[in-house]
Amino acid sequence: MINGNDASDVKVVQTNEGAKDGQNKCPKCGSTDISLNVNTSMLRCNFCRFEFEPERAVGLDTDLSQLQGKVVGSGAMNIQADVSDVITLKCTSCGAEVVIDTNESMGARCHWCRNTLSIAEQVPNGSVPDMVLPFSVKKDNARTEIDKFVKKRQFFALPQFKEEFCTENIMGVYLPYMVVGINSQARFAGQGERLVRRYTVGSGRNQRTVYDADLFNVERQFDLVIDGLTITSSSDRMDNSDGRTNNIINAIKPFDTENCVKWDANYLRGMASEKRDTNVDDLVSSVEVKAKDIARHTANSTLKEYDRGVRWRREDLSIKGQQWKASYLPIWLYSYQQKKNNGQNLLHYVAVNARNSKTMGSVPVNKPKLFLFSLIVQIIGTILGFLMAFNIFAGHDEGLIALALLLSGFLYYAYYYNKYRNKKARFKHETDSNATMNNVVRTDNFVKRLTRLRNAKMQGANNTSVGFSSGGGTDLSDIAGQMKDMFK
């Protein structure tokens, strides 16, 4: 259960105080020809070469542990459907009016005096956020990362992809995200098991491993502050359905959003961008699920003695305060369209976090070749598995080894398919988010000792689960689906 704030309890903070649409000038010479120096993450005047510090994002900086109610940056306010994407700017140098289509660009040149114009004022169509995180990874470095990623996946890649692969056409893209801060209190109640001893019973083929464990009633209560939780605010990028590789883009998080600066359209010069098309209300449920996952996993630091797991019966997260900021975050993106025989083309991405070079991607698989090698592995594994099963080879847990051998071809296919396609790659928000726990109240009451348990872990343990289908690694439950996909 998650309890949030009343929808009417919303405070809007103006994040672009003093901003004017039109020209952003060099503070030294007054030129409007300004661009980002990726080496320093500073703005540079292309006329006098003067570099100046970007203005820090202000207005929403606060102690999240004291946050109450819902605070929303003015750039994260609801998108007004009746606001045109076409905006007219007035050049302050010559007075001419210049039309900008925010679907195409956030800046333009005055056709009379050639001064650069850019949008600084927030317009209610979702095009201007509260803040932006500048690029700090050079294009050449991003190309190197993408090249290394793809070269490790050459053997089973589609021949046409290998022929056409070229990092020259990678693009720098600013994608829209909401950056969320949460002040909350978590309450958990359930049962946990501590291992007492592990031993074997029976003999011969009837021999098995059993466990004794102590059962406890467990409760935890603590204050939880989550800072900088990022969630995409583009509905298209949220679509991770079958046949899409959008999960690749979000798998390269986290971003160091604490280094975001006040919005300035000059950061977008030479880069592509995508407008947000979702409002805060559209994202609340997803943020709440992630916040609950973070709370559950943060509690695990207080449960280390429960080595067999904890089964929570009640999980409550009461959100006392929340802060929403609209932001543009930077990535380098390579894309490749795979043309399929059934006409359903698939767009593959290899993405690089333009702040820390973290890379993730999807490479089209040569399924017939992978199937052939998997079949060879399966034949060899089947022979060895049957030999193992009939005790030709002896050893501990030989039954488990024999089963693995009998499934070796399936496992081989699943492993390499997952390595190339990364269909389940994701950012592990539950463990890798910036979360702080305080004022912990612990309750641990012994219930009874359990003996001769057959499971190595507690049945129904859920203290490491997440609120949606997670990825990362090959699971036997996925093999059937991946083998089915092989024949598509």
C-alpha positions in Angstrom: 0.0 0.0 0.0 1.2 3.5 -0.8 -0.3 6.7 0.6 0.4 9.9 -1.4 -0.5 13.6 -1.1 -3.8 15.1 -1.9 -3.9 16.3 -5.5 -4.9 19.8 -4.4 -1.8 20.1 -2.3 0.5 21.3 -5.1 3.1 24.1 -4.9 4.5 25.4 -8.2 8.0 26.8 -8.1 9.0 29.2 -10.9 12.4 27.9 -12.1 13.0 30.4 -14.9 12.8 33.7 -13.1 14.2 36.5 -15.1 14.4 34.4 -18.3 13.6 36.2 -21.6 12.9 34.6 -24.9 15.1 35.6 -27.7 18.8 36.1 -27.2 21.3 34.7 -24.7 24.4 36.8 -24.9 28.1 36.2 -24.0 28.7 38.2 -20.7 32.1 39.4 -22.1 31.5 40.6 -25.7 27.7 40.3 -26.1 27.8 37.8 -28.9 24.8 35.4 -29.3 26.9 32.7 -31.0 27.2 30.4 -27.9 27.7 26.7 -27.7 28.7 24.0 -25.2 32.3 23.0 -24.7 32.0 19.3 -24.0 35.5 19.1 -22.5 34.5 21.5 -19.7 30.7 21.3 -19.7 30.8 25.1 -19.8 29.2 27.5 -22.4 31.7 29.0 -24.8 31.4 32.2 -26.9 32.3 31.2 -30.5 33.3 34.8 -31.2 35.7 35.8 -28.3 36.3 32.2 -27.1 35.3 33.3 -23.5 33.9 30.4 -21.4 31.5 31.0 -18.6 30.0 28.9 -15.9 26.4 27.7 -16.5 23.8 29.1 -14.2 22.8 26.6 -11.6 19.3 25.3 -11.4 17.6 27.0 -8.5 14.2 27.3 -6.9 13.8 23.6 -6.2 16.9 22.9 -4.1 15.6 22.0 -0.6 16.2 19.6 2.3 14.1 16.6 1.1 13.8 15.2 4.6 11.7 18.3 5.4 9.7 18.2 2.2 5.9 18.3 2.7 3.2 18.1 0.0 3.7 18.1 -3.7 6.2 20.6 -5.2 6.4 20.9 -9.0 8.8 23.0 -11.1 7.2 25.3 -13.5 8.8 23.3 -16.4 7.0 20.2 -15.2 3.5 21.7 -15.2 0.8 20.1 -17.2 1.2 20.4 -21.0 -1.6 22.5 -22.5 -2.9 20.8 -25.6 -4.1 24.1 -27.1 -0.7 25.7 -27.1 1.0 25.7 -30.5 4.4 24.2 -31.1 5.1 27.2 -33.4 6.5 30.1 -31.3 7.4 33.7 -32.4 10.5 35.3 -30.9 11.4 38.9 -31.2 15.0 39.7 -31.9 16.2 42.3 -29.3 19.0 43.5 -31.7 16.9 44.6 -34.7 13.3 44.0 -33.6 12.5 41.4 -36.3 10.2 38.6 -35.4 11.4 35.0 -36.1 9.2 31.9 -36.0 10.5 28.7 -34.3 8.9 25.3 -34.5 9.8 23.6 -31.2 9.2 20.2 -32.8 12.3 20.9 -34.9 14.5 23.2 -32.9 14.8 25.3 -29.8 16.7 28.1 -31.6 17.2 29.9 -34.8 19.0 32.9 -36.4 17.4 36.2 -37.1 17.1 36.4 -40.9 17.9 40.2 -40.8 20.8 40.7 -38.4 22.0 37.0 -38.1 21.9 37.1 -34.3 21.1 33.8 -32.6 17.7 33.4 -31.0 16.8 30.8 -28.5 13.9 29.9 -26.2 14.5 30.7 -22.5 10.9 31.3 -21.3 9.0 28.2 -20.4 6.1 27.6 -22.8 3.2 25.3 -21.7 3.7 22.8 -24.5 6.3 20.7 -22.8 9.3 21.9 -24.8 11.1 23.9 -22.1 12.1 22.0 -18.9 13.3 23.3 -15.5 16.9 22.2 -16.1 19.3 20.5 -18.4 22.3 18.2 -17.8 25.1 19.1 -20.3 27.1 16.6 -22.4 30.5 15.7 -20.9 31.4 12.6 -23.0 32.8 13.5 -26.4 31.4 12.0 -29.6 34.6 10.2 -30.4 34.6 8.6 -27.0 31.0 7.5 -27.4 31.9 6.0 -30.8 34.6 4.0 -29.2 32.3 2.7 -26.5 29.7 1.7 -29.1 32.3 0.1 -31.3 33.6 -2.0 -28.3 30.1 -3.1 -27.4 29.3 -4.3 -30.9 32.6 -5.9 -31.5 32.0 -8.2 -28.5 28.8 -9.3 -30.3 30.0 -10.0 -33.8 29.9 -13.8 -34.1 26.1 -14.2 -34.0 25.2 -10.8 -35.4 23.3 -10.5 -38.7 25.6 -10.4 -41.7 23.8 -7.3 -43.0 24.2 -5.5 -39.7 28.0 -6.2 -39.7 28.3 -4.9 -43.2 26.3 -1.7 -42.5 27.5 -0.9 -38.9 29.2 2.5 -38.8 29.5 4.8 -35.8 29.8 7.9 -37.9 26.1 8.5 -37.8 25.6 8.4 -34.0 23.6 11.3 -32.6 23.7 13.3 -29.5 20.2 13.5 -28.1 18.6 15.2 -25.1 15.7 13.1 -23.8 13.0 14.3 -21.4 12.9 13.0 -17.9 11.2 13.8 -14.6 13.6 14.0 -11.7 11.7 13.2 -8.5 12.6 13.6 -4.9 10.5 11.8 -2.2 10.2 12.2 1.6 8.4 9.2 3.0 8.0 6.8 5.9 8.0 3.0 5.3 6.5 0.3 7.4 7.0 -3.4 6.9 5.7 -6.5 8.8 6.2 -10.2 8.1 8.3 -13.2 9.0 12.0 -14.1 8.4 14.1 -17.2 8.7 17.6 -17.6 10.0 19.6 -20.7 9.0 20.7 -22.9 12.0 22.3 -25.8 10.1 22.4 -27.6 6.8 22.8 -31.4 6.7 22.0 -34.5 4.7 19.6 -37.3 5.5 19.0 -40.7 3.9 21.5 -42.6 1.8 22.2 -43.5 -1.8 19.7 -42.2 -4.2 17.4 -41.2 -1.3 20.0 -38.9 0.1 19.0 -35.2 0.2 20.0 -32.0 1.8 17.7 -30.4 4.5 17.8 -27.3 6.6 16.9 -26.2 10.1 15.9 -22.6 10.6 14.6 -20.2 13.3 11.4 -18.4 12.4 10.9 -14.8 13.6 8.2 -12.2 13.4 9.8 -9.2 11.8 8.8 -5.5 11.6 10.7 -2.5 10.3 9.8 1.2 10.3 12.0 4.0 9.0 12.1 7.4 7.3 13.2 7.2 3.7 14.4 10.0 1.5 14.8 9.3 -2.3 16.8 11.9 -4.2 17.1 12.2 -8.0 14.8 9.3 -9.1 14.5 9.7 -12.8 11.7 8.5 -15.0 11.3 9.1 -18.7 8.5 11.5 -19.6 8.2 10.5 -23.3 5.3 8.1 -23.8 7.1 6.5 -26.8 10.2 5.8 -24.7 8.1 4.2 -22.0 6.8 1.6 -24.4 8.9 -1.5 -23.7 6.5 -3.9 -25.3 7.6 -6.9 -27.4 9.2 -5.7 -30.6 10.7 -2.5 -29.0 14.2 -1.9 -27.7 13.5 1.2 -25.6 14.6 -0.6 -22.5 18.2 -0.1 -23.8 17.9 3.6 -23.4 16.8 3.6 -19.8 19.3 0.9 -18.9 22.2 3.4 -19.1 21.0 5.3 -16.0 21.8 6.7 -13.5 22.6 10.3 -14.4 24.2 12.8 -12.0 21.2 15.0 -11.9 22.6 17.0 -9.0 24.8 18.7 -11.6 21.9 19.9 -13.7 22.0 23.6 -14.7 19.3 26.1 -15.4 17.6 25.6 -18.8 19.5 27.3 -21.6 18.7 26.4 -25.3 22.4 26.9 -26.2 23.1 23.4 -24.7 21.0 21.9 -27.5 23.0 23.4 -30.3 24.2 20.6 -32.6 22.1 18.0 -30.7 18.7 16.5 -31.2 16.0 16.6 -28.6 12.6 15.1 -27.8 9.8 16.9 -26.1 8.0 15.4 -23.1 4.4 14.5 -23.8 3.3 13.2 -20.3 2.3 15.1 -17.2 3.1 14.4 -13.6 -0.3 12.7 -13.0 0.6 10.2 -15.8 3.8 9.2 -14.1 2.7 9.1 -10.4 1.8 5.4 -10.4 5.1 4.3 -11.9 7.1 6.5 -9.5 5.2 5.0 -6.5 6.0 1.5 -7.6 9.7 2.3 -7.9 9.6 4.1 -4.5 8.1 1.1 -2.9 10.8 -1.2 -4.5 13.5 1.2 -3.2 12.0 1.1 0.3 11.8 -2.7 0.2 15.4 -3.1 -0.9 16.7 -0.4 1.5 15.2 -2.3 4.4 17.4 -5.3 3.5 20.4 -3.6 5.1 18.6 -4.2 8.4 17.9 -7.9 7.6 21.3 -9.4 7.1 20.8 -12.0 9.8 17.8 -13.4 7.9 19.9 -15.4 5.4 17.0 -17.5 4.2 14.9 -14.4 3.4 12.0 -12.5 4.7 8.3 -12.8 3.6 6.6 -9.4 4.0 2.8 -9.6 4.7 2.3 -5.9 4.9 4.2 -3.1 3.1 3.2 0.5 3.5 4.9 3.6 2.1 3.5 6.9 3.2 4.7 9.8 1.0 4.9 13.0 3.1 6.5 15.1 0.4 7.4 14.9 -3.3 9.3 17.2 -5.7 9.1 17.0 -9.5 11.5 18.7 -11.9 11.4 18.4 -15.7 14.8 17.8 -17.2 16.7 17.1 -20.4 19.3 14.4 -19.9 22.0 13.6 -22.5 22.8 10.4 -24.4 24.7 9.4 -27.5 22.6 7.1 -29.7 23.3 4.6 -32.5 20.3 3.1 -34.2 19.8 0.3 -36.8 16.6 -0.8 -38.4 16.4 -4.6 -38.9 14.1 -5.5 -41.8 12.3 -8.7 -41.1 10.6 -11.1 -43.5 7.3 -10.7 -41.9 7.4 -6.9 -42.5 7.6 -6.0 -38.8 10.8 -4.1 -38.7 12.7 -3.7 -35.5 14.7 -0.6 -34.5 17.8 -1.6 -32.5 19.6 0.9 -30.3 23.1 1.1 -28.8 23.1 4.0 -26.2 25.8 5.7 -24.3 25.2 7.8 -21.1 26.8 11.1 -22.1 27.9 11.7 -18.6 29.6 8.5 -17.5 30.0 6.4 -20.7 27.8 3.6 -19.5 26.8 1.7 -22.6 24.0 -0.8 -23.4 22.6 -2.0 -26.7 20.6 -4.4 -28.8 22.3 -6.2 -31.7 20.2 -8.1 -34.3 20.8 -11.8 -34.0 21.5 -14.3 -36.8 19.0 -16.8 -35.5 19.7 -19.7 -37.9 23.4 -19.6 -37.0 22.7 -19.4 -33.3 20.2 -22.2 -33.6 22.8 -24.4 -35.4 25.4 -24.0 -32.7 22.8 -24.5 -30.0 21.8 -27.7 -31.7 25.4 -29.0 -31.7 25.8 -28.1 -28.0 22.5 -29.8 -27.3 23.5 -33.1 -29.0 26.8 -33.2 -27.1 25.1 -32.2 -23.8 22.4 -34.8 -24.3 25.0 -37.6 -24.7 26.9 -36.5 -21.6 23.7 -35.9 -19.6 22.6 -39.5 -20.2 26.0 -40.8 -19.3 25.9 -38.8 -16.1 22.3 -39.9 -15.3 23.3 -43.6 -15.6 26.2 -43.0 -13.1 28.9 -43.4 -15.7 30.3 -40.3 -14.1 30.0 -40.0 -10.4 30.1 -37.0 -8.1 28.1 -34.8 -5.8 24.9 -33.3 -7.2 25.4 -35.3 -10.4 21.6 -35.2 -11.0 21.7 -31.5 -11.2 24.7 -31.5 -13.5 23.0 -34.1 -15.7 19.9 -31.9 -16.0 22.0 -28.9 -17.0 23.7 -31.0 -19.7 20.3 -32.1 -21.0 19.3 -28.5 -21.3 22.7 -27.2 -22.5 21.5 -26.3 -26.0 18.6 -24.3 -24.6 20.9 -22.6 -22.1 23.4 -21.8 -24.8 20.8 -20.2 -27.0 19.3 -18.2 -24.1 22.6 -16.9 -22.9 23.8 -15.6 -26.3 20.4 -14.3 -27.3 20.3 -12.4 -24.1 23.8 -11.1 -24.5 23.1 -9.7 -28.0 19.5 -8.5 -27.6 19.5 -7.5 -23.9 15.7 -7.6 -23.9 15.6 -7.5 -20.1 18.3 -4.9 -19.6 17.2 -2.2 -17.2 18.4 0.3 -14.6 18.1 -1.4 -11.1 16.3 1.5 -9.4 15.7 -0.6 -6.3 19.3 -0.9 -5.4 21.1 1.9 -7.4 19.0 4.9 -6.6 20.1 7.6 -4.1 18.2 6.7 -1.0 18.8 7.5 2.7 17.2 5.7 5.6 16.9 7.3 9.1 15.1 6.7 12.4 15.0 2.9 12.0 12.7 1.0 14.5 13.4 -2.7 14.5 11.2 -5.5 16.0 12.4 -9.2 15.9 10.5 -11.8 17.9 11.3 -15.5 17.9 8.4 -17.8 16.9 9.8 -21.3 16.6 12.4 -23.6 15.1 11.7 -25.3 11.8 13.4 -28.6 11.0 14.2 -30.6 8.0 13.1 -28.0 5.5 13.8 -28.9 1.9 14.1 -25.5 0.4 17.5 -23.6 0.6 15.6 -20.3 0.9 12.4 -19.3 2.7 9.3 -20.2 0.8 7.5 -17.0 -0.4 10.4 -14.7 0.5 9.8 -11.4 -1.3 12.2 -9.0 0.3 14.3 -8.9 -2.9 11.4 -8.7 -5.4 10.5 -5.7 -7.5 7.1 -4.4 -8.6 7.5 -5.2 -12.3 9.2 -7.8 -14.4 12.9 -7.5 -13.8 15.9 -8.4 -16.0 19.5 -9.1 -15.7 20.7 -12.6 -16.6 19.2 -15.7 -18.0 16.3 -17.4 -16.2 15.1 -20.9 -17.1 11.5 -19.5 -17.2 12.6 -17.3 -20.1 14.1 -20.1 -22.3 10.8 -21.3 -23.8 9.9 -17.7 -24.9 13.3 -17.1 -26.3 13.3 -20.4 -28.3 9.8 -19.5 -29.6 11.2 -16.1 -30.7 13.9 -18.0 -32.6 11.4 -19.1 -35.2 9.9 -15.6 -35.8 
